[in-house]
Amino acid sequence: MASMGLNLDEQKAVDRFRSQVAEPSMTKLVVLDFWAEWCGPCKALTPVLEKVVAEYADKGVILAKINVDEEQFIASQFQVRSIPTVYAVFQGQPVADLTSARSESQLKGALDQLLEKLPVQAGAPGEEPKQDIAPLLAMGEDVLESGDGERAAAVFAQIVEMAPDSPEAISGLVRALIAAGRMEGAEDMLAGLPQELADHPQVERARAALTLAKDRPDDSELAALRAAAAERPADMQAQFAFANAAFAAGDRDAAADTLLTMVAKDKDWNEGAARAQLLKMFEAVGLEDPWAAAARRKLSTILFG
């Protein structure tokens, strides 16, 4: 909005508009409401605008109100002829006339269309834009899947620094520490979490992984358990002990094959312990993991034919 040749009051009005509307609209979508105290329809529309904009705040939508009696110069610049008049403003320019959107559904529909087309920055005004950590999380998961726990831990630690409230990043770091054999670090990470993060499914997944990995055997112990299971195929307890040790040592296939064989022989052994342990392993690895998906299909075939 041009400011040359204005008197003092008009210049002040332009400055207010710049700070309240123009500058925020550089990154946000501003719903600009022209109203007046004496306007009945304005008072009816205000609660609708406030409610919808509050719901869309995390998408980068904010509300600015212009009292036409107090800001006649600004109203004239927008050629306001009647009130309420409502515009959507982005990067200093009106991009849509929202005056006809009087219901919540109409206003939401209009905002959804605008947000699809405009590069509006999500988040509250003044908030630093959050860096997209999805590619970094994917990289961390790839490194972890490759078996390099230490490197994966380094990647996830950097992501946690960037996004300390990300349950995905926290879960990744805990699972990477487990893979690196740093159980104490994984326990410390989980112990210091606020309740809302501790209860997140992704963090629960990491906790389940830690529970299963705590009894990780050394090579000689694993070899002894493997030999006992091979020598006594009918000994369900020996099979169960080996399956747990194999999973803790990172041999998922041996663990799954052993437990699946146990379920096929006697699914009710020890109150269904083999099946329950398989489900814990699926949770620890993640249900979307290819290994878990394949083992779940085998389990379903055994249980349901």
Steps between C-alpha positions, in 0.01 A plus 500: 500500500657828390588747775640802310300825523303388808419712800613395846183306590497320169868411539428356847212299354729360231762411763240315707378314194855409406579352843163329555423375149763555231806369682330188646353427156848454355495144633148456642151515357326795667122499527426874497164593653357851449238564769340761727346505846154590366497220241273211603610258225862572597432386856336183369794424271777570755461174700510299177818671382670467837412131539608395150819705500594354839456150355717593201770679700745211469453514124619860489168691509457808719220752553531879475207732571459852362244728664376710207404790729851520639689411183303680229809556287585126491137410425499748212818349358321163486191669355280362776140592416317291759581294808582238591756474225758222532809449284778243501835676474829336405833673442334839536231444237134394519477151352132423565177666608365290790202724576247247376643223719274545802495145640785292643483249216504772233795677657695178550437402140630834375808484723576143395499604135731793567741294711531246219612769257708738713839435666370594844742427783344280767524588867410790721609857416858571600578130527818383333417272207552138592753319289360201314664210681326225301794447259741487794282249683492283188879520475537402865269201455697389192828516692346313793363231269847457352622396844720801579361590843768754588456698180121481528523629857705796380241580233203473736679701770533790256131472413404504869701820542302655215161361608514399868124434507502257207398152622631352175844648558505391865391149406767484233772614739400247767490214248833610352659505846367149556648386170832652605489309830461819703212378719567746781480794262171368360360462853607852594336639187168336579514586871522874438198536271187697589188285532342609172808383310554190711150379412538553125475175296838563335667537839315194630648314205849601609426401860387157383822465301703587809313247714575224251861603452597522867572128519735506202732201542868480420609278212575196715167520681312534171686201359409292805132595475501425128653158563250420776208593274638283218562202728158519670244602236211389722620712795284809465684691771834444323346618172354806669830594667688468173241708308529785751878489497512488121277806469702691761815414305347631177415167335135577430448216255613233745283652772190513280550152352540349847196671648285427194593131527402510867161655418440238232578219748305637795359850480373477859835411655564708810179698440597589145846631592654436156231698319513780757878523464471521123256789535745679730772456240274639227426803717868554573598485135196683368199344334594659167842330500530241216624234741208559737250503215628169362504335844149627573373340180656168603346532846157567353531195274588279798220636718222532244603269220 
